């Protein structure tokens, strides 16, 4: 005796049940296409589509095995003929069971394919280094490969835009530099032309004068140029040029500036002393206000003069010829002191004048008295 699976078809549509029975050895066994040991026939295909099966089980594609089992268990409690439920329906239960087996098979296939992909990826990761994924897309982006690809495309667009802007910037800069150089060259060429024209004009005038004989009666004609006796070690050409400049009244810029600064400070000192003398004594509130305004104006003038001194110190060739800044407070105190000295001198002059007048008056009285006595004696 041997246990075999005996397939019986019932009147329930589209469903096959596998039942176990004991048959003798003489009975021929079923061929291979049928499934043995409680399995479906290999040639069986469900009537409902996969989407209808998911809808019948109230599930969505991509669900897990636990979700499929829980959903089938709940529906079986409602529609199984032996459940004793009001909604029990054998036909509906058969449809639910068929959908359950179809969905279960689909989920199992998906899980198996995902497991095979994971195995292949694990094999690849075991052979390749961990950072291998960052070698693609120039290491830009994060997430899944499709997300990284989109990020990489956006990165390329941004990089191309930056390169275009940089190229335009360099182009404009080179064009501006070229225009500047052209303008500078034109200006320099004009300057050279003007200088050459002046030189030609001067040379033409000298040649014309020599042709007329204007240089024949010069006092130093045919004599060597005199050298500076006080500095024999310097270049004679430099000495001669300096002598020519001095003879024609030329003065260096720093000397003229030094002279200007000294004249300016002397003028400011005279003006403030004159203004103080003009106000006189006593100092009322109105006069004090005027004196404050004069002092403020002096402070502003001193500031301007100190800026001029800075310019002078930058061009003066001798270090010990540099000048220090003027202090406005010291200049005001100096003016006040000069005014006091001037008042004392004025007072002393007035006293001397009065004494002289008194002596003159006494001398006049004496002379008149002597004249009167001399007349009376006669």
Buried (B, 14 or more C-beta within 10 A) or exposed (E): EEEBBEBEEEEEEEEBEBEEEEEEEEEEEEEEEBBEEEEEEEEEEBEBEBEBBBEBBEBEEEBEEEBBEBBBEEBBEBBBEEEEEEEBBEEBBBBBBBBBBBBBBBBEEEEEEEEEEEEEEEEEEEEEEEEEBBEEBEEBBEEEEEEBBBBBEEBEEEEEEEEEEEEEEEEEEEEEEEEEEEEEEEEEEEEEEEEEEEEEEEEEEEEEEEEEEEEEEEEEEEEEEEEEEEEEEEEEEEBBEBBEEEEEEEEEEBEEBBEEBEEBBEEBBEBBBEBBBEBEEEEEEEBEEBBEEBBEBBEEBBEEBBEBBEEBBEEBEEEEEEBEEBEBEEBBEBBBEBBEEBBEEEEEEEEEEEEEEEEEEEEEEEEEEEEEEEEEEE
